[in-house]
């Protein structure tokens, strides 16, 4: 999704690939995104036809790679500790 948005924004044939006319919500939905990524290219755009799926707890999803999963848990613990302070 991020690559597609950046390609639309930076393409030389911007009269063909118009990011303003692209349904970003439709693309995100078609790609099966649970939430939109934080990216500067989306600032200033109103994304329609997309709503984040609140029935899925994203924080409960685990990385297949054990090292990345451990780093995620450590990062979440640090964020939780910082929120308590």
N, C-alpha and C positions, 0 to 999 in steps of 0.2 A: 504494500500500500504506500509506504513511504517512498519507495523508488518510483512508483508510478506518478505520484504527485510531484516529485522533484523533476521527473522527466517532462511532464506537461509544463511545468513552470519554466524550465530552462531550454526547452526545444526551440530551435531556430525558426521553425515554421509555426509561429504562434498564431497565425491566422487560421491554421488547421487545428492545432492542439490548443484550444482555449480552455484554460483551467476554470475560468469563471462560468463557463457553460457546462462543465462536467459535474454530474451529480455525485459529489464526494460521498454522500450518505449511501447512495445506491451501490457505489463501488465497494465501500466498507462492508456493507451488508452482503454483497455477492462474495466477498473474500472471507466471510465468516468471522469478522472481528467482533470481539466481545465489548471492546471500548476503543475509542479513537486514540491514536498515539499523540503524545505531546510533541508538536513540531511547529517551528515558526512559520512554515508555509501555510498552515491552516488559520493563522491569526488573520482576522478581517473577513473570513468566509463564514457565512451562515450555512451550516451543514443540515440538510433536510433529508427525510426518508431514512433516518437512522436513529435508533434509541439503544442505549447500552442495555444489555441483558442483565438485569439485577438479580435474576434467579441463580446466577453462577457466581460463586465466591471465588474471585480471581486469586485471592491470597492463599486459598487451599490447593491451588494447582501446583504441582511439584515439577522441578526440572528433572529430566532423565539423567543428566550428568550430576553425579553426587557432589562434585566440587562446587558447581554452580548453585546447587540446592543449599549446600552448607553456607555459602556466601550470602545467599538470599535470606536465610534464617538469621544470620548474624546481623545483616543490615536491618531487618525488621525489628530485631531486639533492640538495636541502637536507636531506631526511630521511636520505638515504644518508650524507652528510657528517657529520651529527650522530651517526649510529650508529657511525661510525668513531672519533669523538673520545672 
